[in-house]
Each structure stands twice: as C-alpha cells, then as structure tokens.
C-alpha cells in the first residue's frame, strides 16, 4: 500500500515488528515542511470527524514540529501563547462577534 506521507518516528519499526516492510526516505527540509502542513490539516480533519483527545495530541505534536522548524521550542511557544492570551484573551468566555459598526 502506498502512502507518501509523514509518519511518526517509530512507525517503520512498528511495521517491521508486525511482519511488514516499510519503504521510507528522509525528507528534505522543503519536503518536510510541506508534509508537516499536510499532516496538520489531516490531523485537524480527523479531530473534527471524531472529537477524540488522541487527535488533539496528534495536532499538538505537529504544531511542536512546525515550531521547531521555525526555531521555536515548546517552552517559547507556551510563553508566546500566554503573552497573546494576556493581551487578547483566550476563548473561555465563548464570545461570538456578530458585527462591528
């Protein structure tokens, strides 16, 4: 079966343990970034279909990988998130902006 998609690091080993053979290649920087974008969309779509916490974890893992590509570690990402939440708020109040005048 052909996939041509980014997978988690241990997937080839898991396939081998189950008696399969994984044919892989290591992505170039450009291909890796494009596959991360595709993987993010895939994981978001899966979450929107199933609403499973595991899908949120997958989304977060892709976000961490993208942050790493852009030179931001998990801790910096969290600092930036908190700063933005302090300035603009979060989404806890469930505010829906209907229009402005």
N, C-alpha and C positions, 0 to 999 in steps of 0.2 A: 504494500500500500504506500503511495506517495503522499508526502505531507508538505515538504518545503517550508516548514515553519519553525520559529524559535521555540525551544523547549527548555525546561529546567535542566540544570547541570547533571543531575543523576538519572535522567530518563534513559540514555543509552545503556547504562549499567542495569537498570531495572528491566529493560527489554531483553538484554542478554541473559539475566537470571531466569527469565520466563521462557528461555529457549529460542528467542528471536535473534535477529541480527539487525543492528541499527547502522545504516549507512549515513554518515554525517560529514559535515565540513565546518570549519570555523569561519564565522562571518567576518568580513572586512568591517572597518569602522562604519562605513556608509551603509552597508547591508544590515549591520547590527542595529543601527538607529532606525532604519526603515522597518525592520522586523519588530522592534520594540513598539513603534507606533501601531503597527498592525495587531500586535499582541494585546496592547492596551484596549483597542477597540473590541477585539474578540472577548476579552475578559469582562469588559463593561456590558457587552451584549449578553453574555452568559449570566451575569448577575441580574440583569433586567428581565431575563426569562425565568430564573429560578429563585431569586432573592435569598440565596444561601450565603452564610457568613464566609464559607470557604472561598467563594468567588470574590468577596471583598479582600480577602487575604491575597489572592492572586493579583488583583488590581494594585494593591499596595506594593507587592513585590516588583511589579513592572514599573511603578512610579519610582521606587527606590533605584532601580536600574537606570531609568532615564535621568534621575537626579545625579547619579554617579557619572554618567556620560557628560553631563553639563557641569561637572566639577563641584557638586553639592552633596555632602554626606547626609545621612539620616538626621543627625543632630542639628545640622544647619537648616535642613528642611523644616524641622519641627520649630526651630526658633523663628524662621520666616512665617510659618503658619500662625504662630502665636502673635507675632507682631501685626500681621494682617487682621487677625481676629480682634485684636485690641483696637485697631483703628476703624475697622469697618464692621466688626461684629461677626458672629457665626450664623448659624441657621436655626438656632434653638427656638426663637420666637415665632417661627413659621410665617413670617411676613411675606405677603404677596403684593407686589407693586402693580397696581392696576393701570395707572397712568400718571403723568405729570402735566402740570399746566403752567 
